[in-house]
Amino acid sequence: MHDAETGRWVRTERFETNLTDLAGPGRLLGQVAGRTGKAVTGWLEDRGPDWQDQVRFVAMDPCAVYRSAVERSLFRMR
């Protein structure tokens, strides 16, 4: 992040989580700061249940935090 007062760049978050549509045109769907379950579930929940219900497959980093977030947000009992 660029600090307007000092004119210097300030690191706000070391990691970013990128969400990409691999089945469609391969475009970036979203990007959130952090590598946490909360970052993933927050982004997915912001899409709403109609959008979430259309997701059939997920390819992801083999991170347990991501897997847990996807399971909680998308593959809950319907």
C-alpha positions in Angstrom: 0.0 0.0 0.0 1.2 3.5 -0.8 1.2 5.8 2.2 -0.1 9.2 1.0 1.4 11.0 4.0 5.0 9.7 3.8 5.1 8.8 0.1 6.5 5.4 1.0 5.3 1.9 0.3 4.1 0.0 3.3 3.6 -3.8 3.4 0.1 -4.5 4.6 -0.2 -8.2 4.0 2.4 -10.7 2.9 0.0 -13.0 1.0 -2.9 -12.6 -1.4 -5.5 -15.3 -2.2 -6.5 -15.4 -5.8 -9.7 -17.0 -7.0 -9.8 -17.9 -10.7 -12.4 -19.4 -13.1 -10.6 -22.4 -14.6 -13.6 -23.7 -16.5 -14.5 -20.5 -18.2 -12.2 -17.9 -19.8 -9.7 -18.4 -17.0 -10.1 -15.0 -15.6 -9.4 -13.7 -12.2 -12.7 -13.7 -10.2 -11.3 -12.1 -7.1 -8.3 -11.4 -4.9 -8.3 -11.0 -1.1 -5.6 -10.1 1.3 -4.3 -13.0 3.4 -4.0 -16.7 3.3 -6.6 -17.6 5.8 -9.9 -19.5 5.9 -11.6 -16.3 6.8 -10.4 -14.6 3.6 -11.7 -17.5 1.5 -15.0 -17.9 3.3 -15.6 -14.2 3.3 -15.1 -13.9 -0.4 -17.3 -17.0 -1.1 -20.1 -15.8 1.2 -20.1 -12.4 -0.5 -21.0 -14.2 -3.7 -24.3 -15.4 -2.2 -25.9 -18.9 -2.2 -27.1 -18.8 -5.8 -23.6 -18.3 -7.0 -22.2 -20.8 -4.6 -24.7 -23.5 -5.7 -23.3 -23.3 -9.2 -19.8 -24.4 -8.1 -19.2 -28.0 -8.9 -15.4 -28.5 -8.8 -12.6 -26.7 -6.9 -8.9 -26.8 -7.7 -6.8 -25.3 -5.0 -3.5 -25.0 -3.2 -3.1 -28.0 -1.0 -3.4 -25.9 2.1 -5.6 -27.3 4.9 -7.0 -23.8 5.7 -8.3 -23.4 2.1 -9.8 -26.9 2.0 -11.6 -26.3 5.3 -12.9 -22.9 4.1 -14.2 -24.3 0.8 -15.9 -27.2 2.6 -17.6 -24.8 5.0 -18.8 -22.4 2.4 -19.5 -24.5 -0.7 -20.0 -28.1 0.2 -22.2 -27.8 3.2 -25.2 -30.0 3.5 -27.8 -28.8 1.0 
